[in-house]
Amino acid sequence: MGARSFTLILFLFFISFSGSSAMPHKKLKKSEPCKHLVLYFHDIIYNGKNAGNATSAIVGAPEGANLTILAGKNHFGDVVVFDDPITLDNNLHSKPVGRAQGLYIYDKKDTFTAWLGFTFVLNSTDYQGTINFLGADPILVKTRDISVVGGTGDFFMSRGIATLMTDAFEGEVYFRLSVDIKLYECW
């Protein structure tokens, strides 16, 4: 038996055991999200003078660095933890609907970027539960996507994409992110 015949027999054997047909698959339509939210979180980094208002702090820095001032060029090596208010609009003084809790790590020497790992803990009349996010944040890009990797409560086992956009920043003390969350797996 030649190599070509053997390959054909293996292919037919595989098809018969896999339950597949040789019929072409239909092109899938782009699905719509099962849940869509737009939320804002407000980060006020501790700078040594604002302990009463700070919602984040530098907990790791390059050797010899100060934990109240972000490291030099691109903040490379800084690790920041946060517990930020989440609002439905871009006003820091609006009633919070939850907290954004997690960390960001400035992880690149030659450009301004961070790695994010955080959870939205929502506790409002509309939503109860958590949404978990992971991914790279190339901060200088106007809009960037990170993965939604799970959740609890109203977001049990949800997966999707969150589009981040820096909505405002004031020096190295305050920034606000708009987070456009599109969930494609909802239970």
C-alpha positions in Angstrom: 0.0 0.0 0.0 1.4 3.4 -1.0 1.8 6.4 1.3 -1.1 8.2 -0.4 -3.5 5.3 0.1 -2.4 4.9 3.8 -3.0 8.7 4.4 -6.5 8.4 2.8 -7.4 5.4 5.0 -6.2 7.2 8.1 -8.2 10.3 7.2 -11.4 8.2 6.6 -10.8 6.3 9.9 -10.4 9.6 11.8 -13.6 11.0 10.3 -15.7 7.9 11.1 -14.5 8.0 14.8 -14.8 11.7 15.3 -18.4 11.8 14.2 -17.6 14.7 11.8 -18.9 14.9 8.3 -17.0 16.1 5.3 -19.6 18.8 4.8 -18.1 22.3 5.0 -18.9 24.3 8.2 -21.1 27.4 8.0 -19.3 30.6 8.7 -20.2 31.8 12.2 -21.8 35.2 12.6 -20.2 37.7 14.9 -22.0 37.3 18.2 -23.4 40.0 20.3 -22.3 40.3 23.9 -24.6 38.7 26.5 -23.8 41.6 28.9 -22.4 45.0 28.3 -21.3 47.5 30.9 -19.4 50.8 30.9 -17.8 51.6 34.2 -15.1 54.0 35.4 -12.4 53.5 38.0 -10.5 56.2 39.7 -6.9 55.7 41.0 -5.3 58.1 43.4 -1.7 57.0 44.1 -0.2 57.6 47.5 2.5 60.2 47.2 3.6 60.7 50.8 1.2 63.6 51.4 -2.3 62.3 50.5 -2.8 59.3 52.8 -6.5 60.3 53.5 -7.4 60.2 49.8 -5.1 57.6 48.3 -6.6 54.5 46.8 -3.3 52.9 45.6 0.3 52.5 46.8 3.6 51.5 45.5 4.6 48.2 47.2 7.6 47.3 45.1 10.2 49.4 43.3 13.6 49.1 41.8 16.5 49.0 44.3 17.0 52.3 46.0 13.7 53.7 44.8 11.3 55.6 46.9 7.9 54.0 47.6 6.1 57.4 47.4 7.4 58.4 44.0 7.1 56.3 40.8 10.4 55.2 39.4 12.1 57.2 36.7 11.7 56.5 33.0 8.4 54.6 32.3 8.2 53.6 36.0 9.9 50.3 35.1 9.9 48.0 38.1 7.2 49.6 40.1 4.4 47.4 41.5 1.3 49.2 42.6 -1.7 47.7 44.5 -5.1 49.5 44.4 -8.5 49.6 45.9 -10.3 52.1 43.7 -13.9 53.3 43.6 -15.9 52.3 40.5 -18.6 54.7 39.3 -21.2 54.7 36.5 -19.9 58.0 35.2 -16.6 59.8 35.1 -17.1 61.8 38.3 -14.9 60.8 41.2 -17.5 62.0 43.6 -20.4 60.0 42.2 -21.8 57.2 44.3 -19.6 54.1 43.9 -21.1 50.9 42.6 -18.2 48.9 43.7 -14.4 48.7 44.0 -11.6 47.9 41.6 -9.0 45.8 43.5 -5.8 44.4 42.2 -2.3 45.4 41.0 -0.4 46.9 38.1 3.2 46.3 37.3 5.2 48.7 35.1 6.9 46.0 33.1 8.8 47.5 30.1 11.9 49.7 30.1 11.6 51.3 26.7 7.9 52.4 26.7 5.2 53.2 29.1 3.2 50.0 29.7 1.9 47.9 32.5 0.5 44.5 33.3 -2.8 44.4 35.0 -4.5 41.9 37.3 -7.6 43.1 39.0 -11.2 42.4 40.0 -14.3 44.6 39.9 -16.2 43.9 43.1 -19.7 45.2 42.3 -22.3 45.7 45.0 -25.2 47.8 43.6 -28.9 47.4 43.0 -28.2 46.4 39.4 -25.2 44.0 39.8 -23.8 41.8 42.6 -20.6 39.9 42.1 -17.1 40.1 40.7 -15.5 40.4 37.3 -11.8 39.4 36.9 -9.4 41.0 34.4 -5.9 40.1 33.2 -3.6 41.5 30.6 -1.1 43.9 29.2 -1.9 47.6 29.2 0.0 49.6 26.6 -0.9 52.8 28.3 0.1 55.2 25.4 -2.4 53.5 23.0 -5.8 55.3 23.1 -7.9 52.2 23.5 -6.6 48.8 24.5 -8.2 45.5 25.3 -7.7 43.1 28.2 -9.3 39.8 28.9 -12.2 39.1 31.2 -11.3 35.7 32.6 -14.1 35.0 35.0 -16.4 36.2 37.7 -18.9 35.4 40.5 -22.5 36.2 41.3 -24.2 37.9 38.4 -21.0 37.4 36.4 -20.5 33.7 37.3 -17.8 32.2 35.0 -18.1 35.1 32.5 -15.6 35.7 29.8 -15.1 38.5 27.3 -13.2 41.6 26.6 -12.8 44.9 28.3 -11.7 47.9 26.3 -9.8 50.4 28.5 -9.4 54.1 27.7 -7.5 56.6 29.9 -10.3 59.1 30.5 -8.3 61.6 32.6 -4.9 61.8 34.4 -3.4 64.4 36.6 0.4 64.0 36.7 1.5 60.9 38.5 -1.1 61.1 41.3 -4.5 60.5 39.6 -5.9 58.7 36.6 -9.4 57.5 35.6 -10.0 54.6 33.3 -13.2 54.0 31.2 -13.8 50.3 31.1 -16.1 49.1 28.4 -16.9 45.5 29.3 -18.4 43.1 26.7 -19.1 39.6 28.1 -19.6 36.8 25.5 -20.0 33.9 27.9 -22.6 34.4 30.6 -24.3 31.9 32.8 
